[in-house]
């Protein structure tokens, strides 16, 4: 089975990833999803996985491990 690695992090990438994930599934291509962890807020990341039916990431790089206060 062919495989493809998809990397998402910012909001626009989630929108693109949703369409790509559906197409890959349709053609039997295994998707390995990596989330950069750029957004620490659930409303900026996790909610997209649920609402857009994007598969949960196999890997999370956890790039953004600081609190919102520390980031602003």
Protein Blocks (a to p, Z undefined) as FASTA:
>chain_A
ZZdddddfbfmlmmmmmmmmmmmmmnopacddddehlambfklmmmmmmmnopacdfbdg
klalcdfklmZZ
